[in-house]
């Protein structure tokens, strides 16, 4: 198998304004690395608020990464912008799951995955 996506030391930090106009930095994604092989299914699981959605949006370049590499079929798409990024964005999609609307409580895990 060949690697479809390689993520290396990906970081996404947000500047937020706090009380009295002070700003602070929130480290939403900090040093994440993983590979996804072509044809592989990749699931990201974690507690609420741990950065899963931010990671997905950063990998698919809906958010600008603070630092790190996102290699899509060997090309680092992290620094790309505008027209240079367009061909890659057309080929990526994140499916965010809402378990309350997508999981049938009357089905077992095998039936849900098979569906």
C-alpha positions in Angstrom: 0.0 0.0 0.0 1.1 3.6 -0.6 0.6 6.5 1.8 -2.3 8.8 0.9 -1.8 11.3 3.7 1.2 11.8 6.1 0.7 14.3 8.9 3.9 15.4 10.7 4.0 17.4 13.9 0.8 19.4 12.9 -0.1 22.3 15.1 -3.1 24.7 15.1 -3.1 27.5 17.6 -5.8 30.2 17.9 -5.4 33.7 19.4 -8.4 34.5 21.5 -9.2 37.8 23.2 -9.9 37.5 26.9 -10.9 39.8 29.6 -9.6 43.4 29.5 -8.6 43.0 25.9 -5.8 40.6 26.6 -5.1 37.9 24.1 -3.9 34.4 24.7 -3.0 31.5 22.6 -5.1 28.3 22.7 -3.2 25.2 21.5 -6.1 23.3 19.9 -3.9 20.8 18.0 -0.3 20.5 19.2 2.2 18.1 17.6 -0.1 15.5 15.9 1.4 12.9 13.5 -0.2 10.0 11.7 -0.3 8.3 8.3 -3.3 7.1 6.2 -2.6 4.4 3.7 -4.5 4.4 0.3 -7.7 2.4 0.8 -7.5 2.5 4.6 -10.4 3.7 6.8 -9.3 6.2 9.4 -11.3 7.0 12.5 -10.5 9.7 15.0 -11.9 9.1 18.5 -11.5 11.3 21.6 -13.3 13.2 24.3 -15.4 16.2 23.6 -13.3 19.3 23.1 -10.0 17.5 22.5 -9.4 18.9 19.0 -10.8 16.2 16.7 -12.8 18.6 14.6 -10.0 21.2 14.5 -7.6 18.5 13.4 -9.9 17.4 10.6 -10.5 20.9 9.4 -6.7 21.6 9.5 -5.8 18.5 7.6 -8.4 19.3 4.9 -7.1 22.9 4.9 -10.3 24.5 6.0 -8.1 26.0 8.7 -4.6 27.3 8.1 -2.1 25.2 10.1 0.2 27.0 12.6 3.1 24.6 11.7 3.8 21.1 10.6 3.5 19.1 7.4 0.4 17.7 5.6 1.7 15.5 2.8 -1.1 14.5 0.4 0.2 11.9 -2.1 3.7 13.2 -1.3 3.1 16.9 -1.8 3.2 19.1 1.3 -0.1 21.1 1.1 0.4 22.9 4.4 2.0 26.0 2.9 -0.2 26.1 -0.2 -2.8 28.9 -0.7 -5.4 29.9 -3.3 -5.2 28.3 -6.7 -2.3 26.1 -5.8 -4.4 24.4 -3.1 -7.6 24.1 -5.1 -6.9 20.7 -6.8 -6.2 19.1 -3.4 -9.3 20.5 -1.7 -11.5 19.0 -4.4 -10.1 15.6 -3.6 -10.6 15.7 0.2 -13.6 15.4 2.4 -14.2 15.0 6.1 -17.3 13.3 7.4 -18.3 14.6 10.8 -20.5 12.2 12.6 -23.5 13.1 14.7 -24.1 9.9 16.7 -27.6 10.9 17.7 -28.8 11.1 14.1 -26.6 8.5 12.5 -26.6 5.5 14.9 -29.7 3.3 15.2 -30.0 2.1 18.8 -31.8 -1.1 17.5 -28.8 -2.2 15.4 -25.7 -3.9 16.6 -22.2 -2.6 15.7 -21.7 -5.1 12.9 -25.0 -4.0 11.2 -24.1 -0.2 11.7 -20.6 -0.6 10.1 -22.0 -2.8 7.3 -24.6 -0.2 6.5 
